[in-house]
Amino acid sequence: MKITNGKVLIFFGIIHPLLGISPFAFGKQFAGFADKFFFKISEGLLEFPLLNGQMNYENFAAFWFFYFGLLLIPLGILVNYVENTSERVPISFIWSYLIIVLVGVFMIPFSGMTFLMLPHALYMLYQRKKKESAVG
């Protein structure tokens, strides 16, 4: 089985939510979500500080940590499809991915963005440049 960039993104997308629900990350929050059958885990806009609400930051972080991983799965499927059909990920996608990852690295330096996604984005850029120089 050939490991493609799309499969790497799918892997990140599967591991991220699994880590999120583990006791090492947001297991406590997800146990609370399960008590509510994952319905209305937040008051939504009513928690927004601008509306004099009090945000539950742990629940907010738990949800987005989990949800970000889920968003990576279809992105990985799309990248995998592009790689299998054209054998080249568009350079615009690679630069966009790298910029998004760099924002994440800046905001949360000690994270998977720095240790996993940044090397992956740089590898994708390297791979693309290598293919371009081989073609001509």
C-alpha positions as CSV (number, residue, x, y, z in Angstrom):
1,M,0.0,0.0,0.0
2,K,1.4,3.4,-1.0
3,I,1.3,6.0,1.6
4,T,0.0,9.2,0.1
5,N,-0.4,12.7,1.5
6,G,-4.2,12.1,1.5
7,K,-3.8,9.0,3.6
8,V,-1.6,10.9,6.0
9,L,-4.4,13.5,6.4
10,I,-7.0,10.8,6.9
11,F,-4.8,9.2,9.6
12,F,-4.5,12.6,11.3
13,G,-8.2,13.0,11.0
14,I,-8.9,9.6,12.7
15,I,-6.3,10.0,15.4
16,H,-7.3,13.5,16.4
17,P,-10.8,12.7,17.6
18,L,-9.7,9.5,19.2
19,L,-7.1,11.4,21.2
20,G,-9.7,14.0,22.0
21,I,-12.1,11.6,23.6
22,S,-9.4,9.8,25.6
23,P,-8.8,10.4,29.3
24,F,-5.5,12.1,28.3
25,A,-7.3,15.0,26.6
26,F,-11.0,15.7,26.9
27,G,-12.4,12.5,28.2
28,K,-14.1,14.3,31.1
29,Q,-15.9,16.7,28.8
30,F,-17.0,13.9,26.5
31,A,-18.4,12.0,29.4
32,G,-20.5,15.1,30.1
33,F,-21.5,15.3,26.5
34,A,-22.5,11.6,26.6
35,D,-24.8,12.3,29.6
36,K,-26.7,14.7,27.4
37,F,-26.6,12.2,24.4
38,F,-24.3,14.7,22.6
39,F,-27.2,17.1,22.3
40,K,-26.9,20.8,23.2
41,I,-23.4,20.5,24.7
42,S,-23.2,24.3,24.7
43,E,-25.6,27.2,25.0
44,G,-24.1,28.5,21.7
45,L,-24.4,32.3,21.2
46,L,-25.8,32.7,24.7
47,E,-22.3,31.8,26.1
48,F,-20.8,34.5,23.9
49,P,-19.1,37.1,26.2
50,L,-20.3,39.9,24.0
51,L,-23.9,38.9,25.0
52,N,-22.9,38.8,28.7
53,G,-22.6,35.0,28.5
54,Q,-20.1,32.9,30.3
55,M,-18.2,30.6,27.9
56,N,-17.3,27.0,29.0
57,Y,-13.8,27.0,27.4
58,E,-13.1,23.4,28.2
59,N,-16.2,22.2,26.4
60,F,-15.5,24.6,23.6
61,A,-11.9,23.3,23.2
62,A,-13.1,19.6,23.5
63,F,-15.6,20.1,20.7
64,W,-13.3,21.9,18.3
65,F,-10.4,19.4,19.0
66,F,-12.8,16.6,18.1
67,Y,-14.4,18.4,15.2
68,F,-11.1,19.5,13.6
69,G,-10.1,15.8,13.3
70,L,-13.4,15.0,11.6
71,L,-12.9,17.8,9.1
72,L,-9.5,16.4,8.2
73,I,-11.0,13.1,7.0
74,P,-12.9,14.4,3.9
75,L,-10.0,16.7,3.2
76,G,-7.7,13.7,3.2
77,I,-10.1,11.7,1.0
78,L,-10.1,14.6,-1.5
79,V,-6.3,14.9,-1.5
80,N,-6.0,11.2,-1.9
81,Y,-8.3,11.2,-4.9
82,V,-6.3,14.1,-6.5
83,E,-3.1,12.3,-5.9
84,N,-4.4,9.1,-7.4
85,T,-5.9,10.8,-10.5
86,S,-3.4,13.5,-11.3
87,E,-0.4,12.4,-9.1
88,R,0.1,16.1,-8.1
89,V,-1.5,18.0,-5.3
90,P,-2.1,21.6,-6.5
91,I,0.5,24.0,-5.3
92,S,-2.2,26.4,-4.2
93,F,-3.6,23.8,-1.8
94,I,-0.1,23.0,-0.5
95,W,0.6,26.7,0.2
96,S,-2.9,27.2,1.8
97,Y,-2.3,24.1,4.0
98,L,1.1,25.3,5.0
99,I,-0.2,28.8,5.9
100,I,-3.0,27.3,8.0
101,V,-0.6,25.0,9.8
102,L,1.8,27.9,10.4
103,V,-1.0,29.9,12.1
104,G,-1.7,26.9,14.3
105,V,2.0,26.5,15.1
106,F,2.2,30.2,16.0
107,M,-0.9,30.0,18.2
108,I,-0.2,26.6,19.8
109,P,3.5,25.9,19.4
110,F,3.7,22.7,21.5
111,S,1.1,20.7,19.5
112,G,0.6,18.3,16.8
113,M,0.6,21.2,14.3
114,T,4.2,21.7,15.1
115,F,5.4,18.1,15.4
116,L,3.2,16.4,12.8
117,M,1.4,18.7,10.4
118,L,4.3,21.2,9.8
119,P,6.7,18.5,8.7
120,H,4.0,17.0,6.6
121,A,3.2,20.4,4.9
122,L,6.9,21.0,4.3
123,Y,7.2,17.5,2.9
124,M,4.3,18.1,0.5
125,L,6.0,21.3,-0.7
126,Y,9.3,19.5,-1.2
127,Q,7.6,16.7,-3.0
128,R,5.8,19.1,-5.4
129,K,9.0,21.0,-6.1
130,K,10.9,17.7,-6.7
131,K,8.2,16.6,-9.2
132,E,8.2,19.9,-11.0
133,S,12.0,19.8,-11.4
134,A,11.8,16.2,-12.7
135,V,9.2,17.2,-15.3
136,G,11.1,20.1,-16.6
